[in-house]
Amino acid sequence: MDENRIDFTLKPDTIENLKAFAELLKKDVSWILEEALTEYFSTVQKQLLEKNLADENAMTNLDYDEFWDGVDI
């Protein structure tokens, strides 16, 4: 199997939409899929970064009393 090739299946409606948009936009179906996946990856990466930041903040969000609880000075 070629490393640059992935076999997958699309729903018939998706295929019809791809063909219609390819014709309407005068773009190749591969190009439309590439653009769509690039946008998807960008969106998901942003969501993951935001989630990681929120998780990191959740682990460090202690109020003053919680932070110093049990510390003898």
Sequence and secondary structure as in RCSB ss.txt:
>XXXX:A:sequence
MDENRIDFTLKPDTIENLKAFAELLKKDVSWILEEALTEYFSTVQKQLLEKNLADENAMTNLDYDEFWDGVDI
>XXXX:A:secstr
  TT       HHHHHHHHHHHHHHT  HHHHHHHHHHHHHHHHHHHHHHHHHHHHHHHH   HHHHHTT   
